[in-house]
Amino acid sequence: MEPAVSLAVCALLFLLWIRVKGLEFVLIHQRWVFVCLFLLPLSLIFDIYYYVRAWVVFRLSSAPRLHGERVRDIQKQVREWKEQGSKTFMCTGRPGWLTVSLRVGKYKKTHKNIMINLMDILEVDTKKQIVRVEPLVTMGQVTSLLTSIGWTLPVLPELDDLTVGGLIMGTGIESSSHKYGLFQHICTAYELVLADGSFVRCTPSENSDLFYAVPWSCGTLGFLVAAEIRIIPAKKYIKLRFEPVRGLEAICDKFKHESQQQENHFVEGLLYSLDEAVIMTGVMTDEVEPSKLNSIGNYYKPWFFKHVENYLKTNREGLEYIPLRQYYHRHTRSIFWELQDIIPFGNNPIFRYLFGWMVPPKISLLKLTQGETLRKLYEQHHVVQDMLVPMKCMMQALHTFHNDIHVYPIWLCPFILPSQPGLVHPKGDETELYVDIGAYGEPRVKHFEARSCMRQLEKFVRSVHGFQMLYADCYMNREEFWEMFDGSLYHKLREQLNCQDAFPEVYDKICKAARH
């Protein structure tokens, strides 16, 4: 009873403190208290619930039987919207706070919400090497199931809560993308409900224009109800090499060289300053040297980016064997390095051993509880951006990031960009090697002003024919946006499918200049 009494007393004192100081003060200035006492346990409960639900649904094979019925319900909702006069645009009924994007879309309150309860894996066909999934299936679900039966996705984006729909309608990338491209490039078919309530399936050979126009369209061409994605045989471990590199030119040369080596299954870089980085290359293997096995996913282990930094500090190369699924989600526990701003002592060994099993808090719950004041503070004093630029422009891009926002560490992830129709493709007619430069954290430039600094960075990215990931805050005007993205096929499909009265244009849905 004594521990329970002590816990009750602590909870009472905490509530009294909130009463005196005010909830907003606590959420802003002592956010870690709220996160540790409430969001971590709540996040754990959410994870357990969704894991058990996904396991039961898959074992009972109920998802394929119910899928058709759920799709027909979506069609019914769209037709009812049409019969009622199509007075407002449509959007998915999923609450904005549930998305991984830190952007809060206000359109959910003004648009017709179409409820889409599609969150299950429908089929794994190992003969065709395809997994068919619903749009709200998460990467955590996918890895949990596929790795247990010896398969994996060629491109498996990092965070557990990223959904298939978000990765298709937005984009997704991983350290295997130098071989396989972006997440959209491993998809072989999409199934959608269109603005008139009809159902359509599209592939590279069937309704091909729609197939290539859907990625990056952010749900403005139709409602995604299923996708077919390639799978490949998996092995148990990643044999990962760590190599510290100093000097920006040497970093860029090394990173480009490793990204061009097809024998590397995975390539990733962490840039800790403008001239210090660790470049990692990995291959899948079933063999392991026991003395070099590192289960980085265990809750008591150091955060991965801190573990990598040790190789830089000690100026030594390293070789480790990491369990496959733990490698895929290596940045999940620390939300890359964002969690250090929320729980400053989160990587302390004492905290990891006592509370690390509850980490991380769900991004969706962090959004839900941040409040308008904290949201505006984050917007003005925090950067979460991924810019995709040609590999040949990497050195120039890193200088620009350093001068405009000065955020470290920076994530470097190479990817191959095929010359295909759609919103995003290389400037020429040939496949080109690109790099994703991910900056997440508090800018350290003097007098940082979010709008002017980000517009300057966006201008540079446009000038080298790069692209900004659309999950992030985007400050471009309409003309600048369509200078960055190729809207020819997209606008053609919008007109053909009568989307103008059904869905907002992608620019109006995501850009700050277009939102009210």
N, C-alpha and C positions, 0 to 999 in steps of 0.2 A: 504493500500500500504506500510506503514512503516515497518511492519514485513517482507514483501517480500523483501524490499530494504535491511534491516538489514541482512537477510539470504543470499542475493546475495553478500553483502560485505564480510560476514564471509567466504562464499565459495571462493571468489576471494582471500582473504588473505591466506586461507588454500592452494590453488593452488600455490600461490607465495612462500609459505613456502616450499612446496614440490619441487618447482623449485630450490630453494636455497639449501636445504638440500639433495635433491635427494630422489626418491621414495623408494629405498631400505632402507635408513636410517630411514624414517618414519615408514615403515612396520615393521622394527625390534625393534626400540627403543621407538616408540610411537604408537604401534599397535592399542591401544584402540581408538585413534583418527579416524583411518581409519575404524575400526569396527563399531564405533558408528555412524559416518557420512554416511557411504556407505553400509556396510554389513548388519546392522540391518534393515534399510528400504528395502533393496533388498530381504532379507530373508522373510520379511513380505509379500512382493509382491508375491514371489514364493509360500508361504503357501496359500495365498488367491486363487491364480490361481489353484493350485492342488486340493484344497478343493472344489472349485466350479466345476472344471472339473469332479472330482470323483462323486459329488452329481448328476450332470446332466447325466453322463453316466449311473449311477445306476438307476436313475428314468426313463430314456428312455429305459432301458434294452437293450442297444445297444451292450454292451460288449460280451454277449454270442453269438450274431449273428456274430460279427466280429472276435471272437476268432479263429474259425476254419480257416478262411481266413489268419489270421496272422501267425498261425502255419504252414500252407502250404507255406507261403512266406519264413519262416525260413528253411523249408525242401528244398525249391528251392535254397536258397543261399548255403546250405551245398552241394547239388548235383553239383552246378556250381563249387564250390571249388574243388570237387573231379574230375570233368571233366577237369579242368584246370591243373591237375597234382598233387594236394595235396602238393604244394611246401613249405608251412609253416604251423605251428600249427594254430588252430582256437581259438578264444575267443569271448566273447560277445562284441558288439560294444559300450556298455555304457562307457562313458569316465571315466577314473580312478578317477578323482577328485570328481565324484558324489557319490562314495562309502563312507560309514561312517568310514571305516578303515583309519587310518592315514598313512598307508603304501602307497607309490606311486609305482604302478607296471609299469615297463618300457616295459613289453611285449605287451602292447596295440599298440605300435608303430611298432612292428616287426611281429606280428601275423595277420592272416586274421580276420578282424572284422565282425562278424555276427550280423546284426542289429536285436534287439529283443525289439519290442515295446509292451510289455505286462504288463500293470500296473493297471488292473481293477479287482474288485471283481465280480466273474461270477455268483455265486449262494449261497444262504443261505437256507439250508434244515433243518428246525427245527425238522422234524420227524426223520430223520436219525441222527440229531445233527452233521451236517457237514457243513463247509463253503468251497467252491471251489474258489480258487483265482489264479491269475496270479503271476509270480515271482517278479515283481516290485511293488506289493502292499505293502504299508508301514504299520507299526504298528499304526500310527496315523489314517490312513484310516480305519483299522480294528476296532479299539476301537470306533471311531466316529459312524460307522454304527451299530456294534453289540450291544453296550450298549444302543443305541437308541431304539432297539427292544427287549431288555431284555435278551441278550445273551452275552457271552464272551468266549475268549480262555482260556483253563486251564493254559497255560503258555504264558504270554504276555510280551515279553521283553521290556525294559524300554524306550529307546529313540524313538521319533516319526518317525524318518527317516529310521529306520532299516527296511529292506525289507524281505519279505518271502523267496525269493531266497537266500539272504545272510545268513539268519538264518538256512536254510536247508543245503546249500552247505558249510557254515561255522558252526556256532552253535549259540544257543540262550538260555538264562536262565532268570528266574525271581524268586521272593521270594515265589512262589508257587511250585517251582521245587522239594522241598522235598517230595511232594505228587505225582507229575506227571512226573518228570524227565526233560530232556532237551527239547528244542523246537521240535527236531526230533521225540521225543517219543509221541507227540500228533498228528503227521501226520499219515494219514491212506493210502494215495496213492500219487504217483508222476507220472507225465506225462513228457516224455523226447523225444527230437529229438536226435538220435544217430549219430555216426560218418559217417554212410552211408546214412544219410538223412531219415532213417525210423523213425516211431513214435512208442513209446512203453509206456504202462501203467504198473506200478509195485505196488504191495501191499505186505503185509506179506505172502499172499498165492499165488500170481500171480507174476511171475518173482521176487521171494523173494530175491535171491542173489543180484540183482540190487537194490532192495528196501533198503536193509541193507548197501549196499556199497556207496550209494549216499551221505549220511550225512558226512560232513567234507571233501568231495572230491574236493571242490572248482572249480566245473565246468570242471573236467578233465575226466568225463565219458560220458558226453552228455550235451545238453542244456535243462535245466528245463523250461517247458512251462506252467505247472499248478500243483497245489498241493491241496489235500483235507485234511482238518484239523478238528479235533474234536472241538465242541463247547459245553459249559455247560450253564445252566441258570445263569443269573447274578442277583445280588441284588444291591440296590442303594448305599450302603455305606460300608466302611471298618471300623470295630471297632478295633482300633489300640492301643495296649498297649506299652508304652515306659518304659524300665527298665535299669537304669544305673548300670553297673557292674564294679568292680575294682579287679585287680589281674588277671594275665593271666590264671592261672589254673581255677579260678572261671568263667572267661569269656568262656573258652573252654567247661567246664562242662555244664554251663547254655545254651550255644548255641546248643550243641549236644542234650541236654535234650529236648529243645523246638522243635528241628528239627525232633525228633522222635515222637512227639505228633500229631497224625493225625487230631485231632480236630482243630489244627492251620491251617487255610487256607494259611497263609503267615508267613514266618519267614525271618528276615533280621538282620544283625548286622553292625554297623559302629564303627570301631576301631579308636580312636583318638590318642592313644599312645599305647605302648606295653602292658600297664596294665590298660587302660581305654576304656570302650566301652559302647554303648547303644544297647541293644537287643530289637527288636520290633517283636511282634506277633500280627496277625490280623485275623479276621473272617468277612465274608460277612454278612450283615444284612440289613433289610429294616426298622428297628427301629432306632431311633436316639434321643439322649438327646440334645435338642436345645442348651443348654449352653455349650456343649462340641463339637459342630460342628465346624470343621476347614476346610474351603475351601482353601487348600494349593496351588491350581493351579491358584488362582487369581494373576494377574500380580504384585500387590503391596505387596504381602506376602513375608516374608523372604525366602531365599533359604532353601530348605528342610534340607540339612545337617547341616546348621547353626541353624535351629529351633530345630533339634534333639539334637545338642550340648548343648543347654540351659538346657536340662534335666540333662546332665552330670555336668554342671557347678553349677547348683542349687541342685544337688544330690537328686532329687525327681523323683518318678515314675509318669506316666501320662496316661491318657486315652482320646482318641479323636475319633471322627467320621469324616471320610474323604470321600467325594464323590468318587465313584469307579474309574471313568476315571482319576480323578486327582491323585488318589493314584498310578495307573499304571504308570503315567508319572511324578512322584514326583521329579525325578532327572533331568528331561528334561530341565527345565529353566536354570539351572546352569551347564548343561552338567556334571552331578555328581558334581565335584568341580573344573573342568578344567577352567570354565569361570572366576574364580577369578584371574587366571594368565593372562588372556587376558584383562579383565576390572576389575582392582583391587578394584574399588569403586562400583562394580555392585550390591552389597547387601546393599549399603547405602539406607536408606529410601527415600531420596530425588530422587536418581536415579530411584529407583523402581517405585515410584509414577509418575514421569515424563516420563520415557522411558521404564519401565518394560514391557509394552504391546508389545514391539517389540522384546523382548528377547525370545529365544536365537538366535544368528547368526547361520546360517546353517553350519554344519561341512564341507560340500562339498565346500561352498564358502570360508571358512577359508583355506582349502587346496589349492583351486584354486589360491588364492592371496598371499600365504605365500612366494613364491620365493625359489630358491635353497639355498640361504644363511641361511634363517630362517629355512628351512627344516633340514639342517645339524645341526644347533644349537639345534633344538628340538630333533633330533636323539641322540645327544651326552649329552644333559642336561635335558632330559625329559623322563619319563617312562609312558607308557600306556600298561599295561599287565594284563591278567587274567590267573591265574594258577589254575587248578582243581586238588585237592589232596584229598586222602581219609580222612574222618573225623577223624579217629584215629591218623592221623599224623598232625592234625591242629596246636597243640602247637609247635611242631618242625618246621613246615612250617612258622609260624608267627615269630619265632626267626630268621629263615633264611632270611625272607623278611626284618626284622629290621636290621640285620647285613649287608646284601648285598646292599640294596637300601635305606632303611630308608625313606619311603614315607608314609605320613598320610594326611587325613584319609585313611583307607583301607576298602573296601567293602567286606562284608562276606555274601555269599548266599549259603544255603545248597541245595543239589539236590540228588536225588536217581538215581543211574546208573544201569540199568538192565543188566543182562548177555545176550547180544544179539550179533550176528555176526556184523562185521564192523570194522572200524578204531579205535573206542573208546569203551572199555568195561572193567569191573573189571578184576583183575588178576585171580581170581578164577571163579567158575561156578555159583556163587550166586550174587544176587543183592547187591549192597553196597552203603552206604551213603557217599557222597563226599561233599566238600565245595569248592566254587569258591572264591578265594582270588584275589580281584581286586585292583591293585595299579595304581593310575593315578596322576602324578604330578612330581615335581622336587626333585630328590634324595638329601638327606642331608648327605650322607656319604662323608668323605674326599676323594679327588682324585677319584671321580666316573669316570669310563671309561665304556661306554655303552657295548662294546663287551665282555670284560672280566667279568664284573659284571653279565651281563645277562647269559653268558655261565655258570657261577657258579650257578646261580639260576636254569637254565634249567637242569643242572646236578642233583641238589637236587630233582627236580620234577620227573625226570626219575627214580631216586633211590627209590622213594616211590610209583612207578607206577601211577604217575599223568600225566596230559596232559596240554599242553599250547594251549590256543585259537589261531587259525591261522590268525586272523585279525591283530595280533600284529607283531612287528619285531621279527624274529626268527633267532637265530645265530647258530643253530646246524648244524653239517655236515650230510651227507646222512645216514651214519651208525647210528648216534645218533638219527636222526629223526625216522628211522624205528625201533629203540629200544623202543621209546616212543609210537609209533602207530603200531597197528596190520595191516600189509599190505597184509596178505595172501589172503583174499577175494578180496580186491581192485585190486591187481595185476592179479589175476585170471580173473576178469571181464575186465580189460584193454586188456588182450590178446584175450579173447573171442569176444569182441566188436570192435577189431581192432582200439584201441585208440592210439597206439604208434605213429602213423604218424599224428593223428588228434589233440591230446591235449597233452600238456606237463604233465609230472608226477607232482603230487601235490607238492612234495618237490621242484622241479625246478620252480614252479610258485610262491611260497611264501617265501622260505628261503633266507636270505641275502647271505649266502655262495654260493648259486646257481645262484644268479642274477648278471648281469654285468652292 
